[in-house]
Amino acid sequence: MLSDLGVFRREYLRNRTGMFFALIFPIILILIFGAIFSGGSNGPVTVYVQNQDGGSQISSVFMNALNSTGVLRLTLVTNDQNFTSYLLAHSSTIGIVIPKGFSQNFTAGKPINVTIFSNPTDSTAQEVMGVTSGVINAFNLKRAGASAVIGLETQTISASNNYKYIDFLIPGLVGFSILTSPMFSMVNISSEYKKNKLFKQLSLTPLTKGEWLTSKVIWYVILSVISFVLMATTGIIGFGAHVSVTAWIIPFLIIGPLFFVSLGMLVGSVTKSVESAGVVGNIITFPMMFLSGTFFPVSLMPSYLQAFAHVLPLYYLIDGLNAVMVYSNYSAAVLDLAVLAIISAVTFALAIRFFKWRED
């Protein structure tokens, strides 16, 4: 088994493409997503405003209140402009229109609406609507002569619980690496070895099927540990990620490769050609890659997709890594680990069962 591991290691290290996707590609993803969602402030949101009330006192106070929040930077649009056309001409979909008679109706206590132009696909639209709504509520409260009763208090539990996107991205990409590297490699190896009659030659050696598959598991466990160290180091040093590195991570770095090596071998064993093996491998891999919480939390998905995610093995790997590295919730990690251990044992047994040295 160790001899086979040494041969496979040399073969793998000669494959620069495999090494790139196993070790370098996840780090590139961390650098890209970490830079995009690093939490840096881009300053106030520029919002175009058309005051159709002619610069009255109350409308001017309203605009000053929006500006004073520090979230919005108002740019005034003259009343002779078609507001919708002006927004499109300035590549913007967010704007505010203060209607004519705003001050008069406010003083008289008559209803009047401030119009917000927005695009639901723009992430800043909700921010603009929330700030504007807050200022409107404050004006209504002042107009009614009432005082605020319910306030808002924020409290930080501890500095380590100030979660950032990068904190969840690292466990997700560790799971991504554990999925893709052994899965695609084993699917290709099993189908190509059958095609090139290498399994037939291996059958003449003392090596058993279980030993051959175990040597592959050992190699991908080593790769997973190296990949984890590289990604965690990049996230912590490059973006200040708050992740816990404990011994609880080790079982996931062992059982994860065990499952996906076995699954890749099983797919390669039951398919008849390299092409069909690749197709089946992609059909299995891509839903897990995007629906298991790799790049964004499963909780943000629709309920039916959340239910589907709980069927995917990669979900339990990423969820367990999140429980250990981010939340330090070891009881939840034990449950994820138990699910992974059971399905890994079953998949490993099935891979051995359907794996044949010689084709019928």
Buried (B, 14 or more C-beta within 10 A) or exposed (E): BEEBBEEBBEEBEEEEEBBEBBBEBBBEBBBEBBEEBEEEEEEEBEBBBBBBBEEBEBBBEBBEBBBEEEBBEBEEBEEEEEBEEBBEEEEBBBBBBBBBBBBEBBEEEEEBEBEBBBEEEBEBBEBBBEBBEBBBEEBEEEEEEEEEEEEEEEEEEEEEEEEBBBBBBBBBBBBBBBBBBBBBBBBBBBBEBBBEEEBBEBEEEEBEBBBBBBBBBBBBBBBBBEBBEBBBEBBBEBBEBBBEEEEBBEBBBBBBBBBBBBBBBBBBBBBEEBEBBBBBBBEBBEBBBBBBBBBBBBEEBEEEEBEBBEEBBBBBBBBBBBBBBBBBBEEBBBBBBEBBBEBBBEBBEBBBEEBEBEEE
